[in-house]
Amino acid sequence: MEPLLIYKALSNETRRQILLWLKNPKEFFDERKYLQQGISFQIGVCVGDIQAKVGLAQSVISSYLLTMQQAGLLESERIGKWTYYRRNEKTIQEFADYIQKEL
């Protein structure tokens, strides 16, 4: 875990919002089309769904997701031509512990 990368990732409101949405994706995204494909939100949420919800260009969203992944906040899984993102709860907990101890 690199705290500076996490601070940078969390310094953007949209990235924080995405992280919040991915905490409980059933509240913010429609899982029916995932279930029809035989997958669920356990693998993550598709980049296209995140992009549609945010309303920014896919290149911007991809950049945001990459920043969060490099910081360790997200994990990704590619299925076919789609990439799905989910929270990395282990790193998020490590960061929470770090803040509690260090700040």
Jmol script that loads the backbone (N, CA, C; Angstrom):
load data "model"
ATOM      1  N   MET A   1       0.841  -1.179   0.000  1.00  0.00           N
ATOM      2  CA  MET A   1       0.000   0.000   0.000  1.00  0.00           C
ATOM      3  C   MET A   1       0.887   1.243   0.000  1.00  0.00           C
ATOM      4  N   GLU A   2       0.568   2.151  -0.912  1.00  0.00           N
ATOM      5  CA  GLU A   2       1.298   3.416  -0.988  1.00  0.00           C
ATOM      6  C   GLU A   2       0.320   4.553  -0.701  1.00  0.00           C
ATOM      7  N   PRO A   3       0.358   5.097   0.514  1.00  0.00           N
ATOM      8  CA  PRO A   3      -0.612   6.128   0.903  1.00  0.00           C
ATOM      9  C   PRO A   3      -0.671   7.327  -0.045  1.00  0.00           C
ATOM     10  N   LEU A   4       0.458   7.763  -0.574  1.00  0.00           N
ATOM     11  CA  LEU A   4       0.434   8.936  -1.456  1.00  0.00           C
ATOM     12  C   LEU A   4      -0.383   8.683  -2.724  1.00  0.00           C
ATOM     13  N   LEU A   5      -0.287   7.472  -3.286  1.00  0.00           N
ATOM     14  CA  LEU A   5      -1.093   7.139  -4.466  1.00  0.00           C
ATOM     15  C   LEU A   5      -2.584   7.119  -4.114  1.00  0.00           C
ATOM     16  N   ILE A   6      -2.898   6.638  -2.926  1.00  0.00           N
ATOM     17  CA  ILE A   6      -4.302   6.596  -2.502  1.00  0.00           C
ATOM     18  C   ILE A   6      -4.825   7.999  -2.279  1.00  0.00           C
ATOM     19  N   TYR A   7      -4.040   8.846  -1.612  1.00  0.00           N
ATOM     20  CA  TYR A   7      -4.470  10.239  -1.418  1.00  0.00           C
ATOM     21  C   TYR A   7      -4.740  10.905  -2.759  1.00  0.00           C
ATOM     22  N   LYS A   8      -3.853  10.682  -3.719  1.00  0.00           N
ATOM     23  CA  LYS A   8      -4.034  11.275  -5.041  1.00  0.00           C
ATOM     24  C   LYS A   8      -5.328  10.766  -5.674  1.00  0.00           C
ATOM     25  N   ALA A   9      -5.556   9.458  -5.603  1.00  0.00           N
ATOM     26  CA  ALA A   9      -6.772   8.883  -6.197  1.00  0.00           C
ATOM     27  C   ALA A   9      -8.025   9.441  -5.541  1.00  0.00           C
ATOM     28  N   LEU A  10      -7.971   9.652  -4.240  1.00  0.00           N
ATOM     29  CA  LEU A  10      -9.140  10.135  -3.506  1.00  0.00           C
ATOM     30  C   LEU A  10      -9.312  11.652  -3.580  1.00  0.00           C
ATOM     31  N   SER A  11      -8.366  12.338  -4.207  1.00  0.00           N
ATOM     32  CA  SER A  11      -8.449  13.802  -4.273  1.00  0.00           C
ATOM     33  C   SER A  11      -9.457  14.294  -5.319  1.00  0.00           C
ATOM     34  N   ASN A  12     -10.015  13.377  -6.086  1.00  0.00           N
ATOM     35  CA  ASN A  12     -10.971  13.728  -7.136  1.00  0.00           C
ATOM     36  C   ASN A  12     -12.368  13.269  -6.716  1.00  0.00           C
ATOM     37  N   GLU A  13     -13.329  14.180  -6.759  1.00  0.00           N
ATOM     38  CA  GLU A  13     -14.690  13.880  -6.320  1.00  0.00           C
ATOM     39  C   GLU A  13     -15.325  12.742  -7.122  1.00  0.00           C
ATOM     40  N   THR A  14     -15.106  12.718  -8.422  1.00  0.00           N
ATOM     41  CA  THR A  14     -15.697  11.665  -9.246  1.00  0.00           C
ATOM     42  C   THR A  14     -15.118  10.300  -8.885  1.00  0.00           C
ATOM     43  N   ARG A  15     -13.817  10.234  -8.644  1.00  0.00           N
ATOM     44  CA  ARG A  15     -13.209   8.964  -8.247  1.00  0.00           C
ATOM     45  C   ARG A  15     -13.750   8.504  -6.895  1.00  0.00           C
ATOM     46  N   ARG A  16     -13.932   9.443  -5.961  1.00  0.00           N
ATOM     47  CA  ARG A  16     -14.532   9.073  -4.669  1.00  0.00           C
ATOM     48  C   ARG A  16     -15.954   8.570  -4.866  1.00  0.00           C
ATOM     49  N   GLN A  17     -16.701   9.201  -5.774  1.00  0.00           N
ATOM     50  CA  GLN A  17     -18.078   8.780  -6.048  1.00  0.00           C
ATOM     51  C   GLN A  17     -18.111   7.368  -6.626  1.00  0.00           C
ATOM     52  N   ILE A  18     -17.217   7.075  -7.550  1.00  0.00           N
ATOM     53  CA  ILE A  18     -17.143   5.737  -8.140  1.00  0.00           C
ATOM     54  C   ILE A  18     -16.844   4.709  -7.050  1.00  0.00           C
ATOM     55  N   LEU A  19     -15.910   5.029  -6.166  1.00  0.00           N
ATOM     56  CA  LEU A  19     -15.579   4.114  -5.082  1.00  0.00           C
ATOM     57  C   LEU A  19     -16.793   3.863  -4.185  1.00  0.00           C
ATOM     58  N   LEU A  20     -17.564   4.894  -3.945  1.00  0.00           N
ATOM     59  CA  LEU A  20     -18.793   4.747  -3.156  1.00  0.00           C
ATOM     60  C   LEU A  20     -19.806   3.860  -3.884  1.00  0.00           C
ATOM     61  N   TRP A  21     -20.004   4.086  -5.168  1.00  0.00           N
ATOM     62  CA  TRP A  21     -20.938   3.267  -5.954  1.00  0.00           C
ATOM     63  C   TRP A  21     -20.527   1.804  -5.933  1.00  0.00           C
ATOM     64  N   LEU A  22     -19.229   1.542  -6.024  1.00  0.00           N
ATOM     65  CA  LEU A  22     -18.755   0.168  -6.065  1.00  0.00           C
ATOM     66  C   LEU A  22     -18.815  -0.510  -4.695  1.00  0.00           C
ATOM     67  N   LYS A  23     -18.991   0.274  -3.647  1.00  0.00           N
ATOM     68  CA  LYS A  23     -19.138  -0.310  -2.307  1.00  0.00           C
ATOM     69  C   LYS A  23     -20.406  -1.154  -2.231  1.00  0.00           C
ATOM     70  N   ASN A  24     -21.478  -0.673  -2.851  1.00  0.00           N
ATOM     71  CA  ASN A  24     -22.738  -1.417  -2.900  1.00  0.00           C
ATOM     72  C   ASN A  24     -23.362  -1.206  -4.277  1.00  0.00           C
ATOM     73  N   PRO A  25     -22.848  -1.897  -5.294  1.00  0.00           N
ATOM     74  CA  PRO A  25     -23.282  -1.626  -6.662  1.00  0.00           C
ATOM     75  C   PRO A  25     -24.767  -1.891  -6.919  1.00  0.00           C
ATOM     76  N   LYS A  26     -25.392  -2.766  -6.141  1.00  0.00           N
ATOM     77  CA  LYS A  26     -26.818  -3.048  -6.353  1.00  0.00           C
ATOM     78  C   LYS A  26     -27.682  -1.818  -6.120  1.00  0.00           C
ATOM     79  N   GLU A  27     -27.200  -0.866  -5.333  1.00  0.00           N
ATOM     80  CA  GLU A  27     -27.936   0.379  -5.086  1.00  0.00           C
ATOM     81  C   GLU A  27     -27.857   1.330  -6.271  1.00  0.00           C
ATOM     82  N   PHE A  28     -26.805   1.216  -7.070  1.00  0.00           N
ATOM     83  CA  PHE A  28     -26.528   2.236  -8.074  1.00  0.00           C
ATOM     84  C   PHE A  28     -26.550   1.742  -9.520  1.00  0.00           C
ATOM     85  N   PHE A  29     -26.499   0.423  -9.713  1.00  0.00           N
ATOM     86  CA  PHE A  29     -26.463  -0.143 -11.057  1.00  0.00           C
ATOM     87  C   PHE A  29     -27.496  -1.259 -11.174  1.00  0.00           C
ATOM     88  N   ASP A  30     -27.904  -1.549 -12.403  1.00  0.00           N
ATOM     89  CA  ASP A  30     -28.895  -2.596 -12.666  1.00  0.00           C
ATOM     90  C   ASP A  30     -28.171  -3.925 -12.888  1.00  0.00           C
ATOM     91  N   GLU A  31     -28.397  -4.875 -11.998  1.00  0.00           N
ATOM     92  CA  GLU A  31     -27.691  -6.149 -12.071  1.00  0.00           C
ATOM     93  C   GLU A  31     -28.351  -7.136 -13.031  1.00  0.00           C
ATOM     94  N   ARG A  32     -29.553  -6.848 -13.488  1.00  0.00           N
ATOM     95  CA  ARG A  32     -30.286  -7.814 -14.321  1.00  0.00           C
ATOM     96  C   ARG A  32     -29.503  -8.234 -15.562  1.00  0.00           C
ATOM     97  N   LYS A  33     -28.913  -7.284 -16.268  1.00  0.00           N
ATOM     98  CA  LYS A  33     -28.189  -7.662 -17.492  1.00  0.00           C
ATOM     99  C   LYS A  33     -26.941  -8.480 -17.181  1.00  0.00           C
ATOM    100  N   TYR A  34     -26.375  -8.300 -15.992  1.00  0.00           N
ATOM    101  CA  TYR A  34     -25.238  -9.119 -15.575  1.00  0.00           C
ATOM    102  C   TYR A  34     -25.706 -10.550 -15.333  1.00  0.00           C
ATOM    103  N   LEU A  35     -26.806 -10.678 -14.612  1.00  0.00           N
ATOM    104  CA  LEU A  35     -27.341 -11.998 -14.288  1.00  0.00           C
ATOM    105  C   LEU A  35     -27.748 -12.743 -15.555  1.00  0.00           C
ATOM    106  N   GLN A  36     -28.258 -12.025 -16.559  1.00  0.00           N
ATOM    107  CA  GLN A  36     -28.627 -12.650 -17.827  1.00  0.00           C
ATOM    108  C   GLN A  36     -27.412 -13.231 -18.538  1.00  0.00           C
ATOM    109  N   GLN A  37     -26.249 -12.675 -18.261  1.00  0.00           N
ATOM    110  CA  GLN A  37     -24.999 -13.160 -18.864  1.00  0.00           C
ATOM    111  C   GLN A  37     -24.311 -14.194 -17.974  1.00  0.00           C
ATOM    112  N   GLY A  38     -24.943 -14.518 -16.856  1.00  0.00           N
ATOM    113  CA  GLY A  38     -24.385 -15.507 -15.947  1.00  0.00           C
ATOM    114  C   GLY A  38     -23.298 -14.982 -15.037  1.00  0.00           C
ATOM    115  N   ILE A  39     -23.265 -13.664 -14.842  1.00  0.00           N
ATOM    116  CA  ILE A  39     -22.284 -13.059 -13.935  1.00  0.00           C
ATOM    117  C   ILE A  39     -23.027 -12.182 -12.935  1.00  0.00           C
ATOM    118  N   SER A  40     -22.316 -11.708 -11.934  1.00  0.00           N
ATOM    119  CA  SER A  40     -22.932 -10.834 -10.937  1.00  0.00           C
ATOM    120  C   SER A  40     -21.966  -9.707 -10.596  1.00  0.00           C
ATOM    121  N   PHE A  41     -22.400  -8.855  -9.700  1.00  0.00           N
ATOM    122  CA  PHE A  41     -21.550  -7.740  -9.286  1.00  0.00           C
ATOM    123  C   PHE A  41     -20.341  -8.203  -8.475  1.00  0.00           C
ATOM    124  N   GLN A  42     -20.276  -9.483  -8.112  1.00  0.00           N
ATOM    125  CA  GLN A  42     -19.098  -9.976  -7.394  1.00  0.00           C
ATOM    126  C   GLN A  42     -17.846  -9.827  -8.248  1.00  0.00           C
ATOM    127  N   ILE A  43     -17.991  -9.916  -9.572  1.00  0.00           N
ATOM    128  CA  ILE A  43     -16.824  -9.726 -10.432  1.00  0.00           C
ATOM    129  C   ILE A  43     -16.535  -8.246 -10.642  1.00  0.00           C
ATOM    130  N   GLY A  44     -17.542  -7.394 -10.424  1.00  0.00           N
ATOM    131  CA  GLY A  44     -17.368  -5.958 -10.575  1.00  0.00           C
ATOM    132  C   GLY A  44     -18.437  -5.352 -11.454  1.00  0.00           C
ATOM    133  N   VAL A  45     -18.235  -4.090 -11.764  1.00  0.00           N
ATOM    134  CA  VAL A  45     -19.154  -3.328 -12.607  1.00  0.00           C
ATOM    135  C   VAL A  45     -18.411  -2.961 -13.880  1.00  0.00           C
ATOM    136  N   CYS A  46     -19.076  -3.110 -14.998  1.00  0.00           N
ATOM    137  CA  CYS A  46     -18.496  -2.838 -16.311  1.00  0.00           C
ATOM    138  C   CYS A  46     -18.135  -1.354 -16.459  1.00  0.00           C
ATOM    139  N   VAL A  47     -17.019  -1.109 -17.101  1.00  0.00           N
ATOM    140  CA  VAL A  47     -16.572   0.263 -17.349  1.00  0.00           C
ATOM    141  C   VAL A  47     -17.672   1.079 -18.036  1.00  0.00           C
ATOM    142  N   GLY A  48     -18.348   0.478 -18.994  1.00  0.00           N
ATOM    143  CA  GLY A  48     -19.402   1.191 -19.724  1.00  0.00           C
ATOM    144  C   GLY A  48     -20.531   1.643 -18.822  1.00  0.00           C
ATOM    145  N   ASP A  49     -20.887   0.835 -17.834  1.00  0.00           N
ATOM    146  CA  ASP A  49     -21.943   1.230 -16.894  1.00  0.00           C
ATOM    147  C   ASP A  49     -21.482   2.369 -15.992  1.00  0.00           C
ATOM    148  N   ILE A  50     -20.232   2.307 -15.569  1.00  0.00           N
ATOM    149  CA  ILE A  50     -19.678   3.392 -14.749  1.00  0.00           C
ATOM    150  C   ILE A  50     -19.639   4.678 -15.568  1.00  0.00           C
ATOM    151  N   GLN A  51     -19.181   4.563 -16.804  1.00  0.00           N
ATOM    152  CA  GLN A  51     -19.091   5.731 -17.680  1.00  0.00           C
ATOM    153  C   GLN A  51     -20.459   6.346 -17.912  1.00  0.00           C
ATOM    154  N   ALA A  52     -21.466   5.514 -18.147  1.00  0.00           N
ATOM    155  CA  ALA A  52     -22.816   6.025 -18.398  1.00  0.00           C
ATOM    156  C   ALA A  52     -23.361   6.754 -17.172  1.00  0.00           C
ATOM    157  N   LYS A  53     -23.064   6.245 -15.996  1.00  0.00           N
ATOM    158  CA  LYS A  53     -23.566   6.867 -14.768  1.00  0.00           C
ATOM    159  C   LYS A  53     -22.861   8.201 -14.498  1.00  0.00           C
ATOM    160  N   VAL A  54     -21.569   8.241 -14.750  1.00  0.00           N
ATOM    161  CA  VAL A  54     -20.804   9.471 -14.508  1.00  0.00           C
ATOM    162  C   VAL A  54     -21.120  10.520 -15.571  1.00  0.00           C
ATOM    163  N   GLY A  55     -21.244  10.080 -16.816  1.00  0.00           N
ATOM    164  CA  GLY A  55     -21.544  11.006 -17.894  1.00  0.00           C
ATOM    165  C   GLY A  55     -20.328  11.700 -18.484  1.00  0.00           C
ATOM    166  N   LEU A  56     -19.141  11.164 -18.234  1.00  0.00           N
ATOM    167  CA  LEU A  56     -17.921  11.698 -18.822  1.00  0.00           C
ATOM    168  C   LEU A  56     -17.457  10.761 -19.934  1.00  0.00           C
ATOM    169  N   ALA A  57     -16.522  11.207 -20.728  1.00  0.00           N
ATOM    170  CA  ALA A  57     -15.986  10.396 -21.819  1.00  0.00           C
ATOM    171  C   ALA A  57     -15.358   9.124 -21.267  1.00  0.00           C
ATOM    172  N   GLN A  58     -15.445   8.052 -22.046  1.00  0.00           N
ATOM    173  CA  GLN A  58     -14.890   6.782 -21.593  1.00  0.00           C
ATOM    174  C   GLN A  58     -13.394   6.886 -21.334  1.00  0.00           C
ATOM    175  N   SER A  59     -12.688   7.681 -22.116  1.00  0.00           N
ATOM    176  CA  SER A  59     -11.247   7.822 -21.896  1.00  0.00           C
ATOM    177  C   SER A  59     -10.956   8.435 -20.526  1.00  0.00           C
ATOM    178  N   VAL A  60     -11.788   9.376 -20.103  1.00  0.00           N
ATOM    179  CA  VAL A  60     -11.612   9.996 -18.785  1.00  0.00           C
ATOM    180  C   VAL A  60     -11.886   8.968 -17.693  1.00  0.00           C
ATOM    181  N   ILE A  61     -12.988   8.232 -17.832  1.00  0.00           N
ATOM    182  CA  ILE A  61     -13.337   7.222 -16.836  1.00  0.00           C
ATOM    183  C   ILE A  61     -12.264   6.139 -16.780  1.00  0.00           C
ATOM    184  N   SER A  62     -11.790   5.705 -17.916  1.00  0.00           N
ATOM    185  CA  SER A  62     -10.726   4.694 -17.938  1.00  0.00           C
ATOM    186  C   SER A  62      -9.486   5.194 -17.209  1.00  0.00           C
ATOM    187  N   SER A  63      -9.159   6.456 -17.398  1.00  0.00           N
ATOM    188  CA  SER A  63      -8.024   7.058 -16.700  1.00  0.00           C
ATOM    189  C   SER A  63      -8.265   7.080 -15.190  1.00  0.00           C
ATOM    190  N   TYR A  64      -9.466   7.450 -14.784  1.00  0.00           N
ATOM    191  CA  TYR A  64      -9.811   7.469 -13.355  1.00  0.00           C
ATOM    192  C   TYR A  64      -9.707   6.071 -12.749  1.00  0.00           C
ATOM    193  N   LEU A  65     -10.248   5.084 -13.452  1.00  0.00           N
ATOM    194  CA  LEU A  65     -10.222   3.719 -12.946  1.00  0.00           C
ATOM    195  C   LEU A  65      -8.792   3.195 -12.863  1.00  0.00           C
ATOM    196  N   LEU A  66      -7.976   3.521 -13.842  1.00  0.00           N
ATOM    197  CA  LEU A  66      -6.577   3.107 -13.821  1.00  0.00           C
ATOM    198  C   LEU A  66      -5.845   3.735 -12.636  1.00  0.00           C
ATOM    199  N   THR A  67      -6.096   5.009 -12.377  1.00  0.00           N
ATOM    200  CA  THR A  67      -5.485   5.691 -11.232  1.00  0.00           C
ATOM    201  C   THR A  67      -5.848   4.978  -9.936  1.00  0.00           C
ATOM    202  N   MET A  68      -7.133   4.620  -9.799  1.00  0.00           N
ATOM    203  CA  MET A  68      -7.574   3.943  -8.578  1.00  0.00           C
ATOM    204  C   MET A  68      -7.009   2.520  -8.498  1.00  0.00           C
ATOM    205  N   GLN A  69      -6.870   1.867  -9.645  1.00  0.00           N
ATOM    206  CA  GLN A  69      -6.305   0.527  -9.648  1.00  0.00           C
ATOM    207  C   GLN A  69      -4.821   0.579  -9.282  1.00  0.00           C
ATOM    208  N   GLN A  70      -4.091   1.529  -9.824  1.00  0.00           N
ATOM    209  CA  GLN A  70      -2.672   1.657  -9.512  1.00  0.00           C
ATOM    210  C   GLN A  70      -2.445   1.998  -8.045  1.00  0.00           C
ATOM    211  N   ALA A  71      -3.417   2.693  -7.442  1.00  0.00           N
ATOM    212  CA  ALA A  71      -3.334   3.007  -6.016  1.00  0.00           C
ATOM    213  C   ALA A  71      -3.714   1.806  -5.156  1.00  0.00           C
ATOM    214  N   GLY A  72      -4.248   0.771  -5.783  1.00  0.00           N
ATOM    215  CA  GLY A  72      -4.633  -0.424  -5.053  1.00  0.00           C
ATOM    216  C   GLY A  72      -6.064  -0.417  -4.551  1.00  0.00           C
ATOM    217  N   LEU A  73      -6.824   0.618  -4.895  1.00  0.00           N
ATOM    218  CA  LEU A  73      -8.200   0.730  -4.412  1.00  0.00           C
ATOM    219  C   LEU A  73      -9.172  -0.147  -5.189  1.00  0.00           C
ATOM    220  N   LEU A  74      -8.827  -0.477  -6.434  1.00  0.00           N
ATOM    221  CA  LEU A  74      -9.697  -1.285  -7.284  1.00  0.00           C
ATOM    222  C   LEU A  74      -8.954  -2.482  -7.836  1.00  0.00           C
ATOM    223  N   GLU A  75      -9.734  -3.511  -8.141  1.00  0.00           N
ATOM    224  CA  GLU A  75      -9.255  -4.680  -8.865  1.00  0.00           C
ATOM    225  C   GLU A  75     -10.082  -4.768 -10.140  1.00  0.00           C
ATOM    226  N   SER A  76      -9.512  -5.362 -11.169  1.00  0.00           N
ATOM    227  CA  SER A  76     -10.261  -5.491 -12.416  1.00  0.00           C
ATOM    228  C   SER A  76     -10.240  -6.936 -12.891  1.00  0.00           C
ATOM    229  N   GLU A  77     -11.238  -7.246 -13.693  1.00  0.00           N
ATOM    230  CA  GLU A  77     -11.332  -8.567 -14.309  1.00  0.00           C
ATOM    231  C   GLU A  77     -11.870  -8.380 -15.714  1.00  0.00           C
ATOM    232  N   ARG A  78     -11.198  -9.001 -16.650  1.00  0.00           N
ATOM    233  CA  ARG A  78     -11.627  -8.896 -18.046  1.00  0.00           C
ATOM    234  C   ARG A  78     -12.365 -10.177 -18.430  1.00  0.00           C
ATOM    235  N   ILE A  79     -13.563  -9.991 -18.976  1.00  0.00           N
ATOM    236  CA  ILE A  79     -14.356 -11.111 -19.479  1.00  0.00           C
ATOM    237  C   ILE A  79     -14.755 -10.752 -20.904  1.00  0.00           C
ATOM    238  N   GLY A  80     -14.224 -11.512 -21.854  1.00  0.00           N
ATOM    239  CA  GLY A  80     -14.463 -11.184 -23.254  1.00  0.00           C
ATOM    240  C   GLY A  80     -13.856  -9.831 -23.572  1.00  0.00           C
ATOM    241  N   LYS A  81     -14.650  -8.954 -24.146  1.00  0.00           N
ATOM    242  CA  LYS A  81     -14.132  -7.626 -24.487  1.00  0.00           C
ATOM    243  C   LYS A  81     -14.424  -6.581 -23.410  1.00  0.00           C
ATOM    244  N   TRP A  82     -15.019  -6.983 -22.295  1.00  0.00           N
ATOM    245  CA  TRP A  82     -15.408  -6.050 -21.245  1.00  0.00           C
ATOM    246  C   TRP A  82     -14.500  -6.179 -20.024  1.00  0.00           C
ATOM    247  N   THR A  83     -14.253  -5.052 -19.380  1.00  0.00           N
ATOM    248  CA  THR A  83     -13.491  -5.029 -18.131  1.00  0.00           C
ATOM    249  C   THR A  83     -14.420  -4.595 -17.009  1.00  0.00           C
ATOM    250  N   TYR A  84     -14.337  -5.318 -15.909  1.00  0.00           N
ATOM    251  CA  TYR A  84     -15.181  -5.071 -14.743  1.00  0.00           C
ATOM    252  C   TYR A  84     -14.299  -4.662 -13.573  1.00  0.00           C
ATOM    253  N   TYR A  85     -14.761  -3.690 -12.810  1.00  0.00           N
ATOM    254  CA  TYR A  85     -14.007  -3.189 -11.662  1.00  0.00           C
ATOM    255  C   TYR A  85     -14.779  -3.407 -10.380  1.00  0.00           C
ATOM    256  N   ARG A  86     -14.032  -3.759  -9.326  1.00  0.00           N
ATOM    257  CA  ARG A  86     -14.593  -3.898  -7.988  1.00  0.00           C
ATOM    258  C   ARG A  86     -13.586  -3.309  -6.999  1.00  0.00           C
ATOM    259  N   ARG A  87     -14.071  -3.009  -5.820  1.00  0.00           N
ATOM    260  CA  ARG A  87     -13.213  -2.458  -4.778  1.00  0.00           C
ATOM    261  C   ARG A  87     -12.237  -3.514  -4.272  1.00  0.00           C
ATOM    262  N   ASN A  88     -11.057  -3.070  -3.904  1.00  0.00           N
ATOM    263  CA  ASN A  88     -10.072  -3.925  -3.249  1.00  0.00           C
ATOM    264  C   ASN A  88     -10.191  -3.650  -1.747  1.00  0.00           C
ATOM    265  N   GLU A  89     -11.051  -4.409  -1.101  1.00  0.00           N
ATOM    266  CA  GLU A  89     -11.357  -4.152   0.313  1.00  0.00           C
ATOM    267  C   GLU A  89     -10.144  -4.317   1.212  1.00  0.00           C
ATOM    268  N   LYS A  90      -9.226  -5.195   0.845  1.00  0.00           N
ATOM    269  CA  LYS A  90      -8.019  -5.393   1.660  1.00  0.00           C
ATOM    270  C   LYS A  90      -7.191  -4.111   1.726  1.00  0.00           C
ATOM    271  N   THR A  91      -6.945  -3.499   0.594  1.00  0.00           N
ATOM    272  CA  THR A  91      -6.160  -2.261   0.570  1.00  0.00           C
ATOM    273  C   THR A  91      -6.918  -1.121   1.240  1.00  0.00           C
ATOM    274  N   ILE A  92      -8.221  -1.053   1.022  1.00  0.00           N
ATOM    275  CA  ILE A  92      -9.017   0.003   1.649  1.00  0.00           C
ATOM    276  C   ILE A  92      -8.933  -0.114   3.170  1.00  0.00           C
ATOM    277  N   GLN A  93      -8.993  -1.346   3.686  1.00  0.00           N
ATOM    278  CA  GLN A  93      -8.876  -1.549   5.133  1.00  0.00           C
ATOM    279  C   GLN A  93      -7.481  -1.203   5.630  1.00  0.00           C
ATOM    280  N   GLU A  94      -6.462  -1.585   4.868  1.00  0.00           N
ATOM    281  CA  GLU A  94      -5.084  -1.233   5.244  1.00  0.00           C
ATOM    282  C   GLU A  94      -4.917   0.279   5.312  1.00  0.00           C
ATOM    283  N   PHE A  95      -5.501   0.989   4.358  1.00  0.00           N
ATOM    284  CA  PHE A  95      -5.410   2.446   4.342  1.00  0.00           C
ATOM    285  C   PHE A  95      -6.158   3.045   5.534  1.00  0.00           C
ATOM    286  N   ALA A  96      -7.326   2.506   5.844  1.00  0.00           N
ATOM    287  CA  ALA A  96      -8.085   2.980   7.008  1.00  0.00           C
ATOM    288  C   ALA A  96      -7.278   2.769   8.290  1.00  0.00           C
ATOM    289  N   ASP A  97      -6.635   1.617   8.406  1.00  0.00           N
ATOM    290  CA  ASP A  97      -5.788   1.342   9.571  1.00  0.00           C
ATOM    291  C   ASP A  97      -4.606   2.307   9.623  1.00  0.00           C
ATOM    292  N   TYR A  98      -4.010   2.558   8.465  1.00  0.00           N
ATOM    293  CA  TYR A  98      -2.884   3.497   8.374  1.00  0.00           C
ATOM    294  C   TYR A  98      -3.301   4.887   8.867  1.00  0.00           C
ATOM    295  N   ILE A  99      -4.443   5.354   8.397  1.00  0.00           N
ATOM    296  CA  ILE A  99      -4.913   6.691   8.797  1.00  0.00           C
ATOM    297  C   ILE A  99      -5.153   6.725  10.308  1.00  0.00           C
ATOM    298  N   GLN A 100      -5.756   5.683  10.821  1.00  0.00           N
ATOM    299  CA  GLN A 100      -6.051   5.643  12.258  1.00  0.00           C
ATOM    300  C   GLN A 100      -4.766   5.677  13.086  1.00  0.00           C
ATOM    301  N   LYS A 101      -3.731   4.988  12.628  1.00  0.00           N
ATOM    302  CA  LYS A 101      -2.478   4.933  13.373  1.00  0.00           C
ATOM    303  C   LYS A 101      -1.613   6.176  13.172  1.00  0.00           C
ATOM    304  N   GLU A 102      -1.567   6.657  11.929  1.00  0.00           N
ATOM    305  CA  GLU A 102      -0.619   7.697  11.570  1.00  0.00           C
ATOM    306  C   GLU A 102      -1.145   9.120  11.714  1.00  0.00           C
ATOM    307  N   LEU A 103      -2.441   9.306  11.589  1.00  0.00           N
ATOM    308  CA  LEU A 103      -2.960  10.683  11.649  1.00  0.00           C
ATOM    309  C   LEU A 103      -3.644  10.929  12.945  1.00  0.00           C
TER     310      LEU A 103
END
end "model"
wireframe off; spacefill off
backbone 0.3
color backbone group
